[in-house]
Amino acid sequence: MLQQVNDEEIRRVLGLLYQDETARAYARLVLGMTDGLSPKTLHKLAAGGLAARDEDGTWRATPERFRDLLRATAEPAPELSFEERVLRTFLVDGRLTTTTMRRDKRLVLLRYISRVFEPGVRYPEKDVNVALRAFHDDYAALRRYLVDEDLLSREGNVYWRSGGPVDV
C-alpha cells in the first residue's frame, strides 16, 4: 500500500541531496563505503528516508525511497474503454500483432482500419491492398474481413467504404 506523500517530504529528500555533505554521504552509502560517515549525517539521511540501519547496526542506502515518492505522486492511469484497450493490445506501432481474435475485438480493429478509406471514394483493389498492408502482411484476410463485416463493399475489383465510424 502506498503512503500519501506531501510536498514537504519531497523537499526534504531534495534538500538532503542538494547539500554537499549529505549528498556525498548518500553516494558513499550507495557504494557501501560507510567508514568515516558522521552519525549526525547518517541520521539526517535516515530522517529523509534515504538511509536505514540494519539489525546488525550497519548503515545502508535506501534508493527505493525515490521509487516510493514517484509512485505516490504519480497520476492514476486513466480508465480505458473496451475499444481503447483492444487497440492498445493488438496494435503495436500502428500494425496488427495478429488477425486471430474474437469477433468483438476484430470488429473494433476493423472499424479503426476502415477509417483509412474516405466515404464516397472508389478504390481499385491494388490501392486497398497497399493501404491494408500497412496494418498487416495478410492484407487479403483484412480485406475479406472488412467486406464480410460490411465496412467495405466491392463490385468487381473496385472497393468503397460502406460502413464504420466517420470522422466529422
N, C-alpha and C positions, 0 to 999 in steps of 0.2 A: 504494500500500500504506500503510495506516495504521500509525503507530508507536504502541507502547504508551505510555500516559501514566500517571504516578504522581501521587499527591496532592500531592507536593512541587512539581511543575511547575504545577499549578493554583493552589496557594498563592502561588507566585512571581508568576504573572500577576496574580492578585487583589491581592497586596500592592503591586505596582507601580502599579496603578490606584487603590489606596487612598491612596497618598502624594500630596499635593497637587502637589509638584514634578514627579513623573513623569507624573501624570495630565494636568497642563497641557501638558507636553511632548508626550505622545502625542496630545492633542487638536490641538495645533499641527501635528504631523506629518500627521495625517489631513487637515487643511485645506491642507497644502502650505506651511505657514509655518515654514521651517526656520531662518531668521535668528535669531541670538541664543540658540540652544539650546546648552547646555553639552555638551561631548564626554562628560563623565562620565555625564550623564543619558542621552544617546543610547546609550552603551554598556550602561547598565543595562537600557534598553528592549530592546536587541538581545539581551542575555543571556536575557531572558524571552521572546524570540521575537516581540516586538511592533514591532520596527523592523529594518530591513535597510539596508545601504549598497549602492547601485547601482554598476555598473562605473565610472561617471564620478565616484564619490565622494559623490554626493548621498544624503541620508537619506530614507527613506520609511517610512510606517506599513505594517504587515503585518496587517491585520484578519483575514486568512484563518487566523491563529493561533487565533481563537475558534472558528471552524468546525472546525478540526482537533481542538481539545480536546473539543468537543461530540461529534464523531463517534467519537473514541477512547474516550469514556466511556459512549457510548450502549449500551443493552441491545440485544442482537441481536434481530431480528424473529423472533417465534415461527413455527415451521413450521405451515403451514395445511394442513388436509385438503383433498381434492378438493372436498367439499361446501362448506367454508368459502370456498374460492377462487371457486367458482361463485356463491355468494350475494353475495360482495363485488363480483364483476364485474357481475352482472345486476340487483342490487337497489340502487337509489340512493334514499335517504330512504324506504325501505320500498316503493318502486314499481319494477316491472319496467321495464327500459330497452327491452326488445324481447321478443317471443314467438317470434321466429325464431331457433332454435338447434338444435344436435344433440340427439338424443333423450335421451342420458345426462344432459346438463346440464338439459334441460327437466324430466326426472324429479326431479332434486334440487330444483328450484324448485317443482314441483307438490307434492311431499311437504311442503315447507315451507309452502306456501299451504294445503294440506289441514288443517293444524293449527287453522285458524280455525273449523272445524266440529267441534262436540262429537260424539263417538261416541254413537250411540243417539238422537240428536235428529233429527227430521224438519224440513226447511226448505222453505218454499214457494219457487218459482223466483225470485220477486221479492227475497226475502231473500238468496238465493245471489248474485244479480246485484249487489246492494248491497255484499256482502262482497268480491266479486271485483273490483268497480270500484275499490276501494281500492288494488289492486295494478296494474291496467292498465285503460285505457279499453276495450279489446276483451275485455270480460268474457265475452262469448259464446264466444270461442275458448278462454279459460281453462276455462270450464265444460265445454266439449266435451272438452278435453284431460283434465280430471280424471275425466270419465266413461269416456273411452276407455282410460285407464290404471287403471281400477278403483279409483280413490281416492274417487270419489263414485258412488253408484248412484242410479237415477232410475226412478220409476214415475209416469206422468202428469206433473204439474208439481210433484212433491214429490221432494226430494233428501235423501240421508243419507250420512254418511261410511261408506265400506265398506273403506277401506284406508289405508295410510300409517302413519307413526310415531305413537305415543300417548305423551303426557307422563304420567309417573307421579308 
